[in-house]
């Protein structure tokens, strides 16, 4: 029994809680193994009709994988152990997605990275006014995984590409618009929702019960940005995305592409707030790992063509298996989490320095045993 999760069964509800509140419920390898054991235990348990998944404390559901643990794997040459962590995590994420009983995930507070892997594939996904949802991997020289590329690829238009490259954080309204959740329940009503799920009065299905508590959040900033995000982030390369963002921010309506063609941008008059947003997005991209950005763009776009979540997880596994041995991931974690100097030295340091064929090569090459051996 792990001290990092808690679980119980009462009134037909299996309730499992991530229980590392001081670490924002970051997922350790131990937690992954214990969560897997609990979900396997409850799969055929007639005493469990539905599962509620939440996090301890008021700050977050889960801030993601334990980055310090990943850093130790990387700097100590334990890539094989890191791959086992990812395989176990991805199998758990897929298990939740295919679980034979309804899983209600309550993403109250910070829900990022591995937290999205757990909650983002559940049958019923709830956000609150405190929710902050993101796939922030490019900030540490990494790439969205845990099925994040699958979710991002299915966001409207190019919003998923924007969310992935810029590691943008969504509030509840954004998460609903982007397809990371279905229901908004104010945090003060969550205890009442859990009580109603236990009582299961009419209407009886978990989805119908959640709808009784569902409210409408404010407008989504992502939805309001859709026109210019689509115009800018549809560019074929990260470099051209940056160029389009700068052009839009400067008030231009077209931007030349390397091929000699021009990309049309939203016509004037341009909203000053939108232009400022685009300028900040461009500036941010210029500070992030060129390698991570290049690979992430290809990953999300390829995920649009994949048949299912498991295929996306296999694709992501090829990427993370490669990243775990790369300079930029170690350097990104060092700068953001270990030394906290926020001054990573990427290699290569520019988008022009990235091999144009790198992303395709890494995505297409199966070096290590896959997540599901039959898939290899």
N, C-alpha and C positions, 0 to 999 in steps of 0.2 A: 504493500500500500504506500503510495507516494504522499508526501506532505505538501506537494505542489498542486494537487487537485483534490477536490472533495466530491463525493457523489452519494446519492441516496435514491431510494425508491419509495414512493408513497402515493396512494390513490391512483395507481396506474401510470404515474409520471416518473420517468427516470431523470433526475436533475443532476447534471455534472457542472461543476464550477472550476474554472481556472483559478488557482489560489496562490498566486505570487504577487499580491498587490503592491509590495514595495518595488518590484521590478516591472510594474505595469503588466503583470501576467505574461511576461515574455516566455516563449516556449523553449524549454530545455529538452534534450534527448529523453530524459527520464519522463517528462510529461507526455511526450509523444507516445512512448511505449505504454504508459499507464492509460492514456485516453484510448489507445487502440484496444487494450485489454477490456476496458469498460464497455466500449461499443460492441465488441465481439460477444461479451457476456450477455448483453441485453438484446442482441439480435433475435434470439429465439426464446427469450424469457417472457412467459405469458403474463407475468405481473407488470410488464412494461408495455404500455400502449403508445406512448410518445416520449420524446426526449427533449428536455430543455437544456440548452448550452449557454452559459453566461460566464462573466468574470467577477472576481471578488474586488471590492472597493468601488469607489465612485469615479475613478480617473480613467479606467479603460477596460475594455473586454480583453484585448491583448495587443501589445505593442509590436508583436511579431516574433520571429525567431530570436533566440538568445545570441546577439551579435558577438558578445565577448567569447562565448563558447565557439562560435564559428571562427573567430580570429585565432583562438588557440589551435584549432585544427589546422588553419592555414599556415601560421608561422612555425608550427612544430612539425610540419611535413606529414600530418595525419590526414591526407586527402582521402584515403580509403574509408576512414571512420566518418568523415564528413559526408561522403557519398551514401553511407549506410543511414546517416541521419536523414538525408534528403529522401532516400527511397522509403524509409519508414513514414516520414511526414506525408509524402505524396500518396502513399497507399491509404493512409488515414483520411486525407482529404477526399479521395475518391470513394472511400467507404461511406463517408457522410453523405456524399452526393447521391449514392445509390442505396442508401439505407432503406430497409423495408418498412420502417416506421417513421412517422413525421418527426423531423428534427426542427425545433424552433430555436433559432440563434438570436440572442439579444445583444446587439452591438452597441451597448451603452458606453460612451466615451471613446478613447483611442482604440482604433481597430486597424492595424496596419500589417502588411507583409503576411507572416504566418497566421496572424489572426484572421485575415481575409481568407486564407486557405481553409480554415476551419469553418467560419461562419458564412463565407460567400457562396458556398455550394450547398448550403442547407436548404431544405424544402421551404421553410418559412423564415425570412430574414427581416429582423426588426431593427430600426434605428431610432434614436431619440434626439432631442435637441442638443445633447452633449456629444453626439457621435462625431468623430473625426476619422474618416476612412481614407486610406491611401495605400498605394504600392510604392514605397519610397526608395526602392533599391538603387536607382541611378545615383542617388546622393552618396552612396558608398562604393561606387564603381562596380555595381552588380546589375542584375537584370530581374524584372518581375518573374516570380515563379509561383509555386503552390497553386497552379491553375489561374494565376492572375492574368496571364496573357490571354487565356480563354475568355475571361470576363471582359477584359479591356477590348478585345477584338470585337465584342458584341455591343459595345457602347455605341450610341448614335453617331453617325458620320465619323469624323476624325477625333472625336473627344477622347477615345481610348488612347490614341497615339499621344495626344497632349498630356493626359494623365500619366502615362507611362514615362515619357521622356522627361517631363518636368517634375515627376514625383509629386504632383499636385494633390493637396489634401481636400477632400470633399466634406461638406456638411451634410446633414440629413437630406436636404432637398436635392443636392447634387448626386448623392448616392442613389436616391430613388430614380433620378433622371438617367443616370448612367447604367442602371440595371444591376447595382450591387445590393439592392434591398427592394422589398415590396411594400413594407408598412412602416409608418411613423407613429410611434407611441410615446407621448411625453414620459420622461423618466419617473415622474411622481405616480404615473398610472401603471408602471411595470409590475409592482407587487400585486395589484389588482388583476392584471392580466394573468400572472402566474397562478393566482388563486382560482380564477375562472377556468384555466386549463386543467387544474386538478379536479374541479367540480364537474366540468364538461356538461353543463346544462345545455338545453337547446338554445341555439343550434350547436350540434355536438362536434363537428369536425374542428381540429385545431385552426385551420385557415379561417373558418367562419368565426371562431371565437376571437382571433386576432383582429378581424375586421371590425368587431364591436368596439375596439379601443383605438382603431386607426383614425388619425387626424391628418390634416393637410398642412405641411410646413410652408414656410415662405417661398418666394420664387428662387429658382435655381440659377446661380450665376453662370454655371456651365451652359445651361440652356440658352441664356441670353447671349453667350459668346459664340454660339454655334456657327454663325455665318463666317466670321473671320477665322475661327479655329479650323473649319473645314478648308477654307481657301489656303491657309498657310501650311497646315500640317499634312495636306495631301501631296506635298512636294516629294519627289522620289528619294531624296537624301536628307540627312540631318542638316548639312550645310545649306541646302536650298530652303529648308524650313526656316533656318535662322535668317537667311536673306529676306524671305517673304515677311517674317515678323518685323524686321527692321523697316522694310518698305511700308508696311501697313502702319507702323507706329509713326512714321514720318509723313504720312498722309498721301503717299503715292498709291495709285490704283492698279499699277502693273509692276512686275519685277522680272527682269530678264533671267532666263534659265541658261545653264551652260550649253544646252543644245542650240541656243539661238532663239528659241521660242519665248513667249512671255506668258506669265501666269496672271490671270485677272484676279484682283482683290476687290473686296466690297467697295462700292462707289461712295463718293462723298455725299453728304457731310458725314464725317467720321466722329463717333462719340469719343470725346477726350479720355473718358475713363477706359474705354476699350483700347485706345491707342497706348495708354499708360500700361495697361495689363499686358499687351503684346510686347511692348518694349522691355518690361520686366522679365517676361518669359524668354525673350531672345537673350538678354543679358545672363539669365540663369543658365541657359543651355551652354553658353560659352565658358562657364565655370565648371561644368560637370565632365566626367570621364568621357573623352571622345570614343573610346572603345566600347564602353557600356552603352552609350547612346546609339552607336551604329548597330550593335548587335540587337539591342532592344527594339529598334524600329523594325528590323527584319523579323524578329520573333513575333511581334504583335500582328504584323501584316500576314505572316504565314499562318498564324493561328486562325485567321478568318477562313482559311481553306480546309482546316482539319475537321474530321468527322465527329469528334467527341472530346470530352474533358481528358480522358486517359491519354489520348494522342497528344494533347497539348502538354500534359505533364511529362510524357516521354521526351518531347522536344525540349522542354525546359530542363529536364535532367541532363541532357547532352550539354546544354549551356552551363549549368551550374557546376557540372563536373569539370568543365574547362576553366571556368572563372576561379574556382577554388585554388587553382595553381598559378593564378596570374597576379602580377604586381598591383594592378589598380584596385582589386578587392582588398588586399592587405593594406594598401595605402589609404584607401577610403575609410576603412574601419579605424585605422590608426588616427586619422585626422579628425573624424567625427566623434568617435567613442572613446578611444584610448587616451591620446594626448589632448584631444579637443582643441587643437589649434586652428581648425577649420581651414587649413591651408594645404590641401593634398597636392602632391606633385605627380601628375598623371604621366604615363608613358605608353604611347606617344601623347604629347601635350596638345596637339591640334587635330582637328578632324581630317585635315589634309594628310596627316601622317599615318592614318589608319589604312591598312591594306584594303582596297575595295572589295576583295573577295573573301575577307575574313569571316564575315557573318555567315555567308552561305556555307563556307567550309566547316565552321564549327557546328552549325545546325544540321548539316548532312552527315557528319562523321560520328558513328557509334563506336566509341573507344572502350567504354566500360559496360559491364552487364546492365541491361536496362532495368527499369522499375518493375515491369512485369516481364519476366524472361521470355514468355511466348511471343511478346511484341518484337523481340529482336531477331 
